[in-house]
Amino acid sequence: MECHVYYEGDDDPKKCTARRLEKFDKAILYRRMAQVPYGVVLNPHAEQALSPADADESLETVVALDCSWESAEEASFRMNGVHRALPFLVAANPVNYGRPFQLTTVEALAAALCIFGDQDAAEDLLEPFRWGETFLTLNEEPLRRYSECADSSEVVAVQEDYLADEESA
Ligand SMILES: C[S@@+](CC[C@H](N)C(=O)[O-])C[C@H]1O[C@@H](n2cnc3c(N)ncnc32)[C@H](O)[C@@H]1O
C-alpha cells in the first residue's frame, strides 16, 4: 500500500509529520492537487467511515491532506478518490495527545493501514516518530476491532462503544 500526501504547506514545518515521512522515503508528497493519484482519501468530513471493505477501492493508494487544522475545512478536500473518515481513535502526538479524531497525517495513514490489516506497514510508517509506537499501543483494541469489521456500518457500531465510554468519563 502506498502513502500519498497533498501538501498544503501552511503548518509549522518543524512539526509537520508529512515532511518527515518524505524525508524518510515513506510517503510521496505533492504540491499540486492535479498530481495526486486516485485512491482512498482520508477526509474527516466524509460521510462514510473507513472499513476493511475499502481496501478494494484503494488501488493500493491511501491519500491524506497535510494542512493546518484551521484550513482543513470540507472544501479543502478536493482530491479525486473515495473519501472516508477514520472512526474514533486518539492522537498520540505531543500536540494533541489523547484527543479523539484529530490525528496527524502519519497517524491517519497508519490507522488506515491497520484497518486494512497491514500492521507491519503501519509500524514501519510510524518508525521515524518517537511517539509512533504509542499511537499503536493507545489504539490497539479499536484498531484491531475495526480491522475485523466487514464494512463501514460495522465500524460505526464498534465506534459507538468508544464514544459511549468517552461520554461517561
Ligand atoms: C489536518 S492535517 C494536520 C497535519 C499535521 N499538521 C501534521 O503535521 O501531521 C491531518 C490530515 O490527516 C488526515 N486525518 C486526520 N484525522 C482524520 C480523521 N479523523 N479522519 C480522516 N482523516 C483524518 C486528513 O487527511 C487530515 O487532513
The ligand as a Tripos MOL2 file, in Angstrom:
@<TRIPOS>MOLECULE
LIG
   27    29     1     0     0
SMALL
NO_CHARGES

@<TRIPOS>ATOM
      1 C1         -5.3000   18.4080    9.0570 C.3       1 LIG1
      2 S1         -3.8320   17.5400    8.7170 S.3       1 LIG1
      3 C2         -2.8050   18.0300   10.0770 C.3       1 LIG1
      4 C3         -1.3880   17.5720    9.7830 C.3       1 LIG1
      5 C4         -0.3940   17.9450   10.8270 C.3       1 LIG1
      6 N1         -0.0140   19.3100   10.5800 N.3       1 LIG1
      7 C5          0.8220   17.0370   10.7380 C.2       1 LIG1
      8 O1          1.9480   17.5190   10.8050 O.co2     1 LIG1
      9 O2          0.6340   15.8270   10.6210 O.co2     1 LIG1
     10 C6         -4.1600   15.8410    9.1350 C.3       1 LIG1
     11 C7         -4.6990   15.0010    7.9830 C.3       1 LIG1
     12 O3         -4.7730   13.6280    8.3890 O.3       1 LIG1
     13 C8         -5.9790   13.0500    7.9400 C.3       1 LIG1
     14 N2         -6.8610   12.8410    9.1040 N.ar      1 LIG1
     15 C9         -6.6350   13.1970   10.3950 C.ar      1 LIG1
     16 N3         -7.6550   12.8280   11.1980 N.ar      1 LIG1
     17 C10        -8.5670   12.2300   10.3900 C.ar      1 LIG1
     18 C11        -9.8450   11.6340   10.6000 C.ar      1 LIG1
     19 N4        -10.4190   11.5700   11.8130 N.pl3     1 LIG1
     20 N5        -10.4870   11.0910    9.5250 N.ar      1 LIG1
     21 C12        -9.9290   11.1390    8.2810 C.ar      1 LIG1
     22 N6         -8.7350   11.6850    8.0330 N.ar      1 LIG1
     23 C13        -8.0540   12.2320    9.0530 C.ar      1 LIG1
     24 C14        -6.6050   14.0460    6.9680 C.3       1 LIG1
     25 O4         -6.1190   13.8010    5.6610 O.3       1 LIG1
     26 C15        -6.1090   15.3630    7.5530 C.3       1 LIG1
     27 O5         -6.1430   16.4180    6.6100 O.3       1 LIG1
@<TRIPOS>BOND
     1     1     2 1
     2     2     3 1
     3     2    10 1
     4     3     4 1
     5     4     5 1
     6     5     6 1
     7     5     7 1
     8     7     8 2
     9     7     9 1
    10    10    11 1
    11    11    12 1
    12    11    26 1
    13    12    13 1
    14    13    14 1
    15    13    24 1
    16    14    15 ar
    17    14    23 ar
    18    15    16 ar
    19    16    17 ar
    20    17    18 ar
    21    17    23 ar
    22    18    19 1
    23    18    20 ar
    24    20    21 ar
    25    21    22 ar
    26    22    23 ar
    27    24    25 1
    28    24    26 1
    29    26    27 1
@<TRIPOS>SUBSTRUCTURE
     1 LIG1         1 GROUP 0 **** ****
